[in-house]
């Protein structure tokens, strides 16, 4: 027990099979109970979120014969944030005959996650990756092809092989359209009941099982309770706790956090990924940041001037006065080091005073060599829409002037704790995609988010949720059940409280201040002193929020201020837990860098003896403290070692 948290009992993943890792998933599939086709028609599953994980899960479950109720807060399922993914999706196809394999993808992912992921989950992800590509090609996803007509591949950070399939810089959009059309087919057949512009505001738990959700119609403001035999959360990550991130402004943690408050453990919240290739912040007017795909590091070279005093235009700086620092420090991987390594390296050269652009918070990503080697046309074929997007935002032509990039919050490796079956600690509540914690450890390799989302939705969840649903159909729960009424009333009271404060500060002003605290003290670098300060600041700001926030309008109408207020209220609680998690983990690993734990040359220094576990947190108790449950990580195949990309 400490000042900030309590120590709880350890937790274990009892669903994961043992034995040879190559056959664990096959044996789990065979061992899981099945639901016969006639009984599937009697079962209802709620899926929250329509991105790659939610869309593919809904389509696949409906195709199998279950009745699916799908919910998203966007005006269309295809507006889910997965559409913004750019660079590609990994699969161990070895089309390039360059030494790739399922085992190598497994190895790269465990190593890339700094040995803080489960081996069983990662191997399963690597093995289903080969099926994902076939599924997407069959759907008509227009992957890039090489001259012979075969699917093309490119490299991404953290690997020395080419295993990333892509559709220019629009891979997420094309994959989402594939899942969306599969969903739409099932909607047309009546197997999916689609509810757009609805936001989940509470999880309904009856007799210890997830049985439904409370949702608000974002147009009319109507609060309704929706029941089912199981609930699937596919609601994405929580990067917007930092205010400025590459996430869409609507991305939030509320669905996951409501489940957490009901008893679902939240794992590794401090593991947030800083993406090294983003357009730098340009001023306080900004509400979000823009990602430039990691795929650009295939052909772009990252550099800064050798001298702090060198303020010349990049075209005027000769080669001998440039520092291609990633190629210098990490010669084996060069510009394709993993994201956490590249991000900290960029921060370090900027901290030295060698950053470029306004405020010195930027480094160059230069395509001059690639254009000279391949020709402008070939570069445009690979990255043209990304270059166009950069020029529209900055007014600079990246064909002539190097891009300026800087790290920004992008992805969250933490999320709700799930077992091998993707079931949370609440029976009947399954969590897929970025909303769970399961596959990436302390750092996600590029192009693995789309792989996990589609892997979970198309192949894993449909094979594991049947083990739970085989006991159904469960006893019908009506709208007058005490637990249902209590959940609905709790939502109504919360919304009314937000509306009644009538203070003098906007929701956005609180969110921006919270984001500044998180970036400053729980961002790329954390210290004990900074985290302690952050916890105090967050608590003070949260108290002020509930006294001074102003939410105009009513709850019986379209009210985006009310939507944002509820989401920011949950961000306050999450932010405190993130800082507590970062405080308790006195080591550096992946996206979590504690300044007190680094090697003499500034690399992350893990402490495997004390921290080789998943930190699964129980919601704050009566004493105001969360409880820590540890799941030990065992490595039989990829033994922890010093992670080197040199």
C-alpha positions as CSV (number, residue, x, y, z in Angstrom):
1,X,0.0,0.0,0.0
2,X,1.3,3.5,-0.8
3,X,0.0,7.0,-0.7
4,X,-1.6,6.7,-4.2
5,X,-2.6,3.1,-4.7
6,X,-3.4,-0.2,-3.0
7,X,-1.8,-3.6,-3.8
8,X,-4.3,-6.2,-4.8
9,X,-4.2,-9.9,-5.5
10,X,-2.4,-11.0,-8.7
11,X,-4.4,-11.7,-11.8
12,X,-3.8,-14.5,-14.4
13,X,-5.0,-15.2,-17.9
14,X,-6.7,-18.5,-17.4
15,X,-8.0,-18.7,-20.9
16,X,-4.6,-19.0,-22.6
17,X,-3.6,-22.5,-23.5
18,X,-0.1,-23.9,-22.7
19,X,2.1,-26.2,-24.8
20,X,3.8,-25.4,-28.1
21,X,3.1,-21.7,-29.0
22,X,2.6,-22.6,-32.7
23,X,-0.6,-24.6,-32.0
24,X,-2.0,-22.7,-29.0
25,X,-4.6,-20.7,-31.1
26,X,-5.6,-23.8,-33.0
27,X,-6.1,-25.7,-29.8
28,X,-8.0,-22.9,-28.2
29,X,-10.4,-22.7,-31.2
30,X,-11.0,-26.4,-31.0
31,X,-11.5,-26.3,-27.2
32,X,-14.0,-23.4,-27.2
33,X,-17.7,-24.3,-27.0
34,X,-19.7,-23.8,-30.2
35,X,-23.1,-22.3,-30.7
36,X,-25.2,-24.1,-33.4
37,X,-26.6,-22.0,-36.2
38,X,-30.2,-22.2,-34.9
39,X,-29.2,-20.9,-31.5
40,X,-27.2,-18.1,-32.9
41,X,-30.4,-16.5,-34.2
42,X,-31.7,-16.3,-30.7
43,X,-28.6,-14.4,-29.4
44,X,-28.0,-10.6,-29.5
45,X,-24.6,-9.0,-29.3
46,X,-24.0,-5.2,-28.9
47,X,-20.9,-3.8,-30.6
48,X,-19.8,-0.3,-29.6
49,X,-17.7,1.3,-32.3
50,X,-17.5,0.8,-36.1
51,X,-13.8,1.2,-36.8
52,X,-11.7,-1.7,-38.1
53,X,-12.2,-3.8,-35.0
54,X,-15.9,-3.0,-34.4
55,X,-16.9,-3.0,-38.1
56,X,-15.2,-6.3,-38.8
57,X,-16.5,-7.8,-35.6
58,X,-20.1,-6.7,-36.3
59,X,-20.0,-8.0,-39.9
60,X,-18.5,-11.3,-39.0
61,X,-20.8,-12.0,-36.0
62,X,-23.8,-11.1,-38.2
63,X,-22.6,-13.3,-41.0
64,X,-22.4,-16.1,-38.5
65,X,-26.0,-15.7,-37.6
66,X,-26.0,-13.6,-34.4
67,X,-28.3,-10.5,-34.2
68,X,-26.0,-7.5,-33.8
69,X,-26.8,-4.1,-32.5
70,X,-24.1,-1.6,-33.6
71,X,-23.5,1.9,-32.1
72,X,-21.2,4.7,-33.1
73,X,-21.2,8.5,-32.3
74,X,-20.3,9.4,-35.8
75,X,-22.9,10.3,-38.4
76,X,-21.8,7.2,-40.4
77,X,-19.9,4.0,-39.5
78,X,-17.4,4.8,-42.1
79,X,-16.4,8.0,-40.3
80,X,-14.7,6.0,-37.5
81,X,-11.1,7.1,-36.8
82,X,-9.6,4.0,-38.4
83,X,-10.2,5.9,-41.7
84,X,-7.2,8.2,-40.7
85,X,-4.6,5.4,-40.7
86,X,-2.1,6.0,-43.5
87,X,0.9,3.8,-43.8
88,X,-0.1,0.1,-44.0
89,X,-1.0,-3.2,-42.4
90,X,1.5,-5.9,-41.4
91,X,1.3,-9.5,-42.5
92,X,3.9,-12.3,-42.5
93,X,3.4,-13.3,-46.1
94,X,7.1,-13.1,-47.1
95,X,6.3,-12.0,-50.6
96,X,9.7,-10.3,-50.9
97,X,11.5,-13.5,-49.9
98,X,13.6,-11.4,-47.5
99,X,13.5,-13.7,-44.5
100,X,10.1,-12.9,-43.1
101,X,8.0,-15.4,-41.3
102,X,5.2,-15.7,-38.7
103,X,7.9,-16.3,-36.1
104,X,9.9,-13.2,-37.2
105,X,6.8,-11.0,-37.0
106,X,6.1,-12.5,-33.5
107,X,9.7,-11.8,-32.5
108,X,9.8,-8.3,-33.9
109,X,6.5,-7.4,-32.1
110,X,7.6,-8.8,-28.7
111,X,10.9,-7.0,-29.0
112,X,9.4,-3.8,-30.3
113,X,7.0,-3.8,-27.3
114,X,10.1,-3.9,-25.1
115,X,9.1,-7.3,-23.6
116,X,5.9,-6.2,-22.0
117,X,3.4,-8.1,-24.1
118,X,2.1,-11.7,-23.8
119,X,3.8,-14.2,-26.0
120,X,0.6,-16.2,-26.7
121,X,-1.4,-13.1,-27.9
122,X,1.4,-11.8,-30.1
123,X,2.0,-15.2,-31.8
124,X,-1.7,-15.5,-32.5
125,X,-1.7,-12.0,-34.0
126,X,1.3,-12.9,-36.2
127,X,-0.4,-16.2,-37.4
128,X,-3.7,-14.6,-38.3
129,X,-2.0,-11.8,-40.1
130,X,-1.7,-13.9,-43.3
131,X,-5.4,-14.5,-43.4
132,X,-6.3,-10.8,-43.0
133,X,-4.7,-9.8,-46.3
134,X,-6.5,-12.6,-48.1
135,X,-9.8,-11.4,-46.6
136,X,-9.2,-7.8,-47.6
137,X,-8.1,-8.6,-51.1
138,X,-11.3,-10.7,-51.5
139,X,-13.3,-7.7,-50.4
140,X,-11.7,-5.6,-53.1
141,X,-9.3,-3.5,-51.0
142,X,-7.0,-1.8,-53.6
143,X,-3.6,-2.6,-52.2
144,X,-0.6,-1.3,-54.1
145,X,0.9,-3.8,-56.5
146,X,4.3,-4.2,-58.0
147,X,5.1,-4.4,-61.7
148,X,4.2,-8.1,-61.9
149,X,0.8,-7.6,-60.4
150,X,1.6,-9.1,-57.0
151,X,0.8,-7.1,-53.8
152,X,3.6,-4.7,-53.0
153,X,5.3,-4.3,-49.6
154,X,7.3,-1.7,-47.8
155,X,9.2,-1.5,-44.6
156,X,8.2,0.1,-41.3
157,X,10.0,1.0,-38.1
158,X,11.4,-1.8,-35.9
159,X,11.9,-4.4,-38.7
160,X,14.5,-5.2,-41.3
161,X,12.0,-6.9,-43.7
162,X,9.3,-5.6,-46.0
163,X,6.0,-6.9,-44.6
164,X,3.7,-3.8,-44.8
165,X,0.8,-3.9,-47.3
166,X,-0.5,-0.5,-48.2
167,X,-2.8,1.6,-50.4
168,X,-0.7,4.7,-50.9
169,X,-1.3,6.8,-47.8
170,X,-4.9,5.8,-47.4
171,X,-4.7,2.2,-46.1
172,X,-7.0,2.8,-43.1
173,X,-9.6,4.3,-45.3
174,X,-9.6,1.5,-47.8
175,X,-9.6,-1.2,-45.1
176,X,-12.4,0.5,-43.3
177,X,-14.4,0.7,-46.5
178,X,-13.9,-3.1,-46.9
179,X,-15.3,-3.7,-43.4
180,X,-18.0,-1.1,-43.9
181,X,-19.3,-2.8,-47.1
182,X,-19.4,-6.1,-45.2
183,X,-21.4,-4.4,-42.5
184,X,-23.8,-2.7,-44.9
185,X,-24.5,-6.1,-46.5
186,X,-25.6,-7.4,-43.1
187,X,-27.5,-4.2,-42.3
188,X,-29.4,-4.7,-45.6
189,X,-30.2,-8.4,-44.6
190,X,-31.5,-7.2,-41.3
191,X,-28.8,-9.0,-39.2
192,X,-27.2,-5.7,-38.0
193,X,-29.3,-3.0,-36.4
194,X,-27.2,0.2,-37.0
195,X,-27.4,3.1,-34.6
196,X,-25.3,6.0,-35.7
197,X,-25.0,9.3,-33.7
198,X,-25.5,7.4,-30.5
199,X,-23.0,7.5,-27.6
200,X,-22.5,4.9,-25.0
201,X,-22.6,6.5,-21.5
202,X,-22.9,3.5,-19.2
203,X,-22.5,-0.3,-19.1
204,X,-25.4,-2.3,-17.7
205,X,-24.2,-5.2,-15.4
206,X,-26.8,-7.6,-14.2
207,X,-25.9,-10.4,-11.8
208,X,-22.2,-9.8,-12.5
209,X,-22.6,-10.0,-16.3
210,X,-22.5,-7.4,-19.0
211,X,-26.1,-7.3,-20.4
212,X,-26.4,-3.9,-22.1
213,X,-25.5,-0.3,-22.4
214,X,-27.1,3.1,-21.8
215,X,-26.9,5.4,-24.9
216,X,-27.7,9.0,-25.7
217,X,-29.1,9.9,-29.1
218,X,-26.8,12.8,-30.0
219,X,-29.4,14.5,-32.2
220,X,-32.5,14.3,-29.9
221,X,-30.8,13.9,-26.6
222,X,-33.0,10.8,-25.8
223,X,-31.5,8.4,-23.2
224,X,-32.3,4.7,-23.9
225,X,-31.2,1.4,-22.5
226,X,-30.2,-1.3,-25.0
227,X,-30.0,-5.0,-23.9
228,X,-28.1,-8.0,-25.3
229,X,-26.6,-11.3,-24.3
230,X,-23.0,-9.9,-24.6
231,X,-21.3,-6.5,-25.2
232,X,-18.3,-5.9,-27.3
233,X,-16.3,-2.6,-26.9
234,X,-14.4,-1.5,-30.0
235,X,-14.3,2.2,-29.0
236,X,-10.6,3.0,-29.7
237,X,-7.9,4.6,-27.6
238,X,-7.6,7.5,-25.2
239,X,-4.8,9.6,-26.8
240,X,-7.1,12.7,-26.6
241,X,-6.4,12.9,-22.9
242,X,-3.5,15.0,-24.0
243,X,-5.8,17.4,-25.9
244,X,-3.4,17.7,-28.8
245,X,-3.0,14.4,-30.5
246,X,-3.3,12.8,-34.0
247,X,-6.7,11.4,-33.0
248,X,-9.9,12.8,-34.3
249,X,-11.5,15.3,-31.9
250,X,-14.3,13.0,-31.1
251,X,-12.1,10.1,-29.9
252,X,-12.6,9.6,-26.2
253,X,-12.3,7.1,-23.3
254,X,-15.9,7.2,-22.0
255,X,-17.1,3.7,-23.2
256,X,-14.0,2.0,-21.7
257,X,-14.0,4.2,-18.6
258,X,-17.7,3.5,-17.9
259,X,-16.9,-0.2,-18.1
260,X,-13.8,0.3,-15.8
261,X,-16.0,2.0,-13.2
262,X,-18.3,-1.1,-13.3
263,X,-15.5,-3.5,-12.5
264,X,-13.4,-4.0,-15.7
265,X,-9.7,-3.7,-14.9
266,X,-7.7,-1.1,-16.9
267,X,-4.3,-2.3,-17.9
268,X,-1.1,-0.3,-18.5
269,X,-2.7,3.1,-18.9
270,X,0.7,4.8,-18.9
271,X,1.8,3.1,-22.1
272,X,1.0,5.9,-24.7
273,X,2.8,6.1,-28.0
274,X,4.4,9.2,-29.2
275,X,4.6,9.1,-33.0
276,X,7.8,10.6,-34.4
277,X,6.4,11.7,-37.8
278,X,3.8,14.5,-37.2
279,X,3.5,18.0,-38.4
280,X,4.7,20.3,-35.5
281,X,2.4,22.4,-33.5
282,X,2.0,25.8,-35.0
283,X,0.2,27.7,-32.2
284,X,-2.3,27.8,-29.4
285,X,-5.2,27.9,-31.9
286,X,-4.8,24.3,-32.8
287,X,-7.3,21.7,-31.7
288,X,-5.4,18.6,-33.0
289,X,-2.2,17.5,-34.7
290,X,-1.7,15.9,-38.1
291,X,0.1,12.6,-38.7
292,X,2.5,12.1,-41.5
293,X,2.7,8.3,-42.1
294,X,5.7,6.4,-40.8
295,X,6.0,4.9,-44.2
296,X,7.7,8.2,-45.2
297,X,10.7,7.0,-43.2
298,X,11.3,4.4,-45.9
299,X,12.6,6.9,-48.4
300,X,12.8,10.1,-46.3
301,X,16.0,10.8,-44.3
302,X,15.8,12.5,-40.9
303,X,18.3,15.2,-40.1
304,X,19.1,18.4,-38.2
305,X,22.0,20.9,-38.6
306,X,25.2,19.9,-36.9
307,X,25.5,23.3,-35.3
308,X,23.0,25.0,-33.0
309,X,23.8,28.3,-34.7
310,X,23.1,27.1,-38.2
311,X,19.8,28.7,-39.2
312,X,20.2,28.6,-43.0
313,X,17.5,27.2,-45.3
314,X,17.8,23.4,-45.5
315,X,18.7,23.6,-49.2
316,X,21.7,25.8,-48.3
317,X,23.1,23.4,-45.7
318,X,25.7,21.1,-47.3
319,X,25.9,17.4,-46.4
320,X,29.0,17.9,-44.2
321,X,27.0,20.3,-42.0
322,X,24.0,17.9,-41.5
323,X,23.5,15.3,-38.8
324,X,21.5,12.3,-40.0
325,X,21.3,11.4,-36.4
326,X,19.2,8.2,-36.7
327,X,21.6,6.8,-39.2
328,X,24.5,7.8,-37.1
329,X,23.2,6.4,-33.8
330,X,21.4,3.3,-35.1
331,X,23.3,2.2,-38.2
332,X,21.5,-1.3,-38.4
333,X,18.0,0.2,-38.6
334,X,18.7,3.8,-39.5
335,X,15.6,5.8,-40.1
336,X,13.5,2.7,-39.5
337,X,14.0,2.4,-35.8
338,X,10.8,1.9,-33.8
339,X,8.6,4.9,-32.9
340,X,9.6,5.3,-29.3
341,X,13.3,5.3,-30.2
342,X,12.8,7.8,-33.1
343,X,10.6,10.1,-30.9
344,X,13.1,10.4,-28.1
345,X,16.0,10.9,-30.5
346,X,14.1,13.8,-32.1
347,X,13.4,15.3,-28.6
348,X,17.0,15.0,-27.7
349,X,18.4,16.9,-30.7
350,X,15.7,19.6,-30.2
351,X,16.6,19.8,-26.5
352,X,20.2,20.4,-27.6
353,X,19.1,23.4,-29.5
354,X,19.4,21.9,-33.0
355,X,15.7,21.7,-33.8
356,X,14.3,23.6,-36.8
357,X,11.3,25.7,-37.5
358,X,9.3,27.9,-35.1
359,X,10.4,27.3,-31.5
360,X,13.0,24.9,-32.6
361,X,10.6,22.0,-32.2
362,X,11.1,20.1,-35.4
363,X,13.5,18.0,-37.5
364,X,13.8,17.6,-41.2
365,X,12.4,14.6,-43.2
366,X,14.1,15.0,-46.5
367,X,13.2,13.2,-49.8
368,X,15.9,14.8,-52.0
369,X,17.9,11.5,-52.2
370,X,14.8,9.5,-53.0
371,X,13.6,11.8,-55.7
372,X,17.1,11.8,-57.2
373,X,17.3,7.9,-57.0
374,X,13.7,7.0,-58.0
375,X,12.4,10.1,-59.8
376,X,9.6,12.4,-58.7
377,X,6.9,10.3,-60.4
378,X,7.8,7.1,-58.4
379,X,7.9,9.0,-55.1
380,X,4.5,10.6,-56.0
381,X,3.0,7.2,-56.7
382,X,4.0,6.0,-53.3
383,X,3.3,9.1,-51.1
384,X,1.5,11.6,-53.3
385,X,-1.5,12.2,-51.2
386,X,0.6,12.6,-48.1
387,X,2.8,15.2,-49.8
388,X,-0.4,17.0,-50.9
389,X,-1.8,17.0,-47.4
390,X,1.4,18.3,-46.0
391,X,1.5,21.2,-48.6
392,X,-2.1,22.1,-47.9
393,X,-1.4,22.4,-44.1
394,X,2.0,24.0,-44.2
395,X,2.1,25.9,-47.5
396,X,5.5,24.2,-48.3
397,X,6.2,21.8,-51.2
398,X,7.9,18.7,-49.7
399,X,9.2,17.8,-53.2
400,X,11.4,20.9,-53.0
401,X,11.8,21.6,-49.3
402,X,12.2,18.9,-46.6
403,X,9.2,18.3,-44.4
404,X,9.4,19.4,-40.8
405,X,8.2,16.8,-38.3
406,X,8.1,16.4,-34.5
407,X,6.7,13.7,-32.2
408,X,3.1,13.8,-31.1
409,X,0.7,11.6,-29.1
410,X,-0.8,9.0,-31.4
411,X,-1.8,5.6,-30.1
412,X,-2.4,4.0,-26.7
413,X,-1.1,0.5,-25.9
414,X,-2.9,0.5,-22.6
415,X,-6.6,-0.3,-22.4
416,X,-9.1,-2.6,-20.7
417,X,-7.6,-5.8,-19.5
418,X,-8.7,-8.9,-21.4
419,X,-7.8,-12.6,-21.3
420,X,-6.8,-14.7,-24.3
421,X,-10.5,-14.8,-25.3
422,X,-10.6,-11.0,-25.4
423,X,-13.0,-11.1,-22.4
424,X,-12.6,-8.5,-19.7
425,X,-12.9,-9.1,-16.0
426,X,-16.7,-8.6,-16.4
427,X,-18.1,-11.8,-17.9
428,X,-19.9,-11.1,-21.2
429,X,-17.9,-7.9,-21.8
430,X,-15.4,-8.4,-24.7
431,X,-12.9,-5.7,-25.8
432,X,-11.2,-5.5,-29.2
433,X,-8.8,-3.4,-31.1
434,X,-7.1,-0.4,-29.5
435,X,-9.6,-0.4,-26.7
436,X,-7.9,-3.4,-25.1
437,X,-4.3,-3.7,-24.0
438,X,-3.4,-7.1,-25.2
439,X,-0.9,-7.3,-28.1
440,X,1.6,-4.4,-28.2
441,X,3.3,-4.3,-24.8
442,X,5.0,-0.9,-24.1
443,X,5.3,0.2,-27.7
444,X,3.4,-0.6,-30.9
445,X,5.3,-1.2,-34.1
446,X,4.0,0.7,-37.1
447,X,1.3,-0.9,-39.2
448,X,0.3,-3.3,-36.4
449,X,-2.8,-1.3,-35.3
450,X,-4.7,-2.2,-38.4
451,X,-3.5,-5.8,-38.1
452,X,-4.7,-6.1,-34.5
453,X,-8.1,-4.4,-35.2
454,X,-9.0,-6.6,-38.2
455,X,-7.4,-9.7,-36.5
456,X,-9.6,-9.3,-33.4
457,X,-12.7,-8.5,-35.4
458,X,-12.6,-11.0,-38.3
459,X,-10.8,-13.9,-36.7
460,X,-10.3,-13.9,-33.0
461,X,-13.5,-12.6,-31.4
462,X,-15.9,-14.7,-33.5
463,X,-14.0,-17.8,-32.4
464,X,-13.9,-16.9,-28.7
465,X,-17.2,-15.2,-27.9
466,X,-19.0,-18.4,-28.8
467,X,-17.4,-20.1,-25.7
468,X,-19.4,-17.5,-23.6
469,X,-22.5,-17.4,-25.7
470,X,-22.9,-21.2,-25.7
471,X,-24.5,-20.9,-22.2
472,X,-27.2,-18.6,-23.7
473,X,-29.7,-17.4,-24.5
474,X,-29.6,-15.8,-21.1
475,X,-32.6,-14.8,-19.0
476,X,-34.3,-11.8,-20.5
477,X,-33.7,-8.5,-18.8
478,X,-36.4,-5.9,-19.2
479,X,-36.3,-2.2,-18.9
480,X,-37.7,-2.2,-15.4
481,X,-35.0,-4.3,-13.9
482,X,-33.4,-2.5,-10.9
483,X,-29.9,-2.6,-12.5
484,X,-31.2,-1.1,-15.8
485,X,-33.1,1.6,-14.0
486,X,-30.1,2.5,-11.8
487,X,-27.8,2.7,-14.8
488,X,-30.2,5.0,-16.8
489,X,-30.8,7.2,-13.8
490,X,-27.1,7.5,-13.1
491,X,-26.5,8.8,-16.7
492,X,-29.4,11.3,-16.4
493,X,-28.1,12.6,-13.1
494,X,-24.6,13.0,-14.4
495,X,-25.8,14.9,-17.5
496,X,-28.0,17.1,-15.4
497,X,-25.2,17.9,-13.0
498,X,-23.0,19.0,-15.9
499,X,-25.8,21.2,-17.2
500,X,-26.6,22.8,-13.8
501,X,-23.1,24.0,-12.8
502,X,-23.4,27.0,-15.2
503,X,-19.9,28.2,-14.4
504,X,-17.6,30.6,-16.3
505,X,-15.1,28.3,-18.0
506,X,-15.5,26.4,-21.3
507,X,-15.1,22.7,-21.5
508,X,-12.3,23.2,-24.1
509,X,-10.3,25.5,-21.7
510,X,-10.3,22.7,-19.1
511,X,-9.4,20.0,-21.7
512,X,-6.5,22.1,-23.1
513,X,-5.1,22.8,-19.6
514,X,-5.3,19.1,-18.7
515,X,-3.6,18.2,-22.0
516,X,-0.7,20.6,-21.2
517,X,-0.2,19.0,-17.8
518,X,-0.2,15.5,-19.3
519,X,2.2,16.4,-22.1
520,X,4.6,18.2,-19.7
521,X,4.7,15.6,-17.0
522,X,3.5,12.3,-18.4
523,X,4.5,12.7,-22.1
524,X,7.8,11.7,-23.7
525,X,9.7,11.8,-20.5
526,X,8.5,11.2,-16.9
527,X,10.1,11.8,-13.6
528,X,8.9,11.0,-10.1
529,X,8.9,14.7,-9.2
530,X,7.0,15.6,-12.3
531,X,4.4,12.9,-11.9
532,X,3.7,13.8,-8.3
533,X,3.2,17.4,-9.4
534,X,0.9,16.3,-12.2
535,X,-1.3,14.3,-9.8
536,X,-1.8,17.4,-7.6
537,X,-2.5,19.6,-10.6
538,X,-5.0,17.2,-12.1
539,X,-6.9,16.8,-8.9
540,X,-7.1,20.5,-8.4
541,X,-8.2,21.1,-12.0
542,X,-10.8,18.3,-11.7
543,X,-12.3,19.9,-8.6
544,X,-12.4,23.3,-10.4
545,X,-14.1,21.7,-13.4
546,X,-17.0,20.5,-11.3
547,X,-17.4,24.0,-9.9
548,X,-16.8,26.3,-12.9
549,X,-17.5,24.5,-16.1
550,X,-20.2,26.0,-18.3
551,X,-22.3,23.8,-20.5
552,X,-24.9,25.9,-22.4
553,X,-28.0,24.4,-23.8
554,X,-30.1,21.5,-22.6
555,X,-29.9,17.7,-22.7
556,X,-33.0,17.4,-24.9
557,X,-31.2,18.5,-28.1
558,X,-28.1,18.3,-30.2
559,X,-25.5,19.6,-27.7
560,X,-21.9,19.1,-28.5
561,X,-20.7,21.0,-25.4
562,X,-22.5,18.4,-23.2
563,X,-20.9,15.6,-25.2
564,X,-17.4,17.1,-24.7
565,X,-18.1,17.8,-21.0
566,X,-18.9,14.2,-20.2
567,X,-15.8,13.0,-22.1
568,X,-13.5,15.5,-20.4
569,X,-14.8,14.5,-17.0
570,X,-13.7,10.9,-17.7
571,X,-10.4,12.1,-19.0
572,X,-9.7,13.7,-15.6
573,X,-10.0,10.4,-13.9
574,X,-8.0,8.6,-16.5
575,X,-5.3,11.2,-16.4
576,X,-4.7,10.7,-12.7
577,X,-4.6,6.9,-13.2
578,X,-2.1,7.3,-16.0
579,X,0.2,9.3,-13.8
580,X,-0.2,6.8,-10.9
581,X,0.7,4.0,-13.2
582,X,3.7,5.8,-14.6
583,X,4.7,6.7,-11.0
584,X,4.6,3.1,-9.8
585,X,6.5,1.7,-12.8
586,X,10.1,2.7,-11.8
587,X,11.6,1.6,-15.1
588,X,11.8,2.8,-18.7
589,X,10.2,0.6,-21.3
590,X,8.9,1.4,-24.8
591,X,6.7,4.5,-24.7
592,X,7.2,4.9,-20.9
593,X,10.5,6.7,-20.3
594,X,11.4,7.4,-16.8
595,X,14.4,9.8,-16.7
596,X,15.7,8.1,-13.6
597,X,16.0,4.8,-15.5
598,X,18.2,5.2,-18.5
599,X,21.5,3.8,-19.8
600,X,24.6,6.0,-19.9
601,X,23.9,6.8,-23.6
602,X,20.3,7.8,-22.9
603,X,18.5,4.6,-23.9
604,X,15.5,3.1,-22.0
605,X,16.6,0.9,-19.1
606,X,14.1,-1.8,-18.2
607,X,13.9,-3.5,-14.8
608,X,12.8,-7.0,-15.6
609,X,13.3,-8.3,-12.1
610,X,10.7,-6.0,-10.6
611,X,8.4,-4.9,-13.4
612,X,7.9,-7.8,-15.9
613,X,4.2,-7.8,-15.4
614,X,1.0,-6.2,-16.7
615,X,-0.4,-3.6,-14.4
616,X,-4.1,-4.1,-14.2
617,X,-5.9,-1.4,-12.2
618,X,-9.2,-1.7,-10.3
619,X,-11.3,1.5,-10.1
620,X,-10.8,3.8,-7.2
621,X,-12.2,2.4,-3.9
622,X,-13.8,4.2,-1.0
623,X,-10.4,5.4,0.1
624,X,-10.0,7.2,-3.2
625,X,-7.2,4.9,-4.4
626,X,-7.0,2.5,-7.3
627,X,-5.9,-1.1,-6.6
628,X,-3.1,-2.7,-8.6
629,X,-3.3,-6.3,-9.7
630,X,-0.3,-7.8,-11.4
631,X,-0.2,-10.3,-14.2
632,X,3.2,-11.9,-14.4
633,X,4.7,-12.1,-17.9
634,X,6.6,-15.3,-18.8
635,X,8.8,-15.5,-21.8
636,X,9.5,-19.0,-23.1
637,X,10.4,-18.1,-26.7
638,X,11.7,-14.5,-27.0
639,X,13.8,-14.0,-23.9
640,X,14.1,-10.4,-22.6
641,X,17.3,-8.8,-23.7
642,X,18.7,-5.3,-24.0
643,X,16.7,-3.9,-26.9
644,X,19.3,-2.6,-29.4
645,X,18.7,-1.3,-33.0
646,X,22.3,-0.3,-33.5
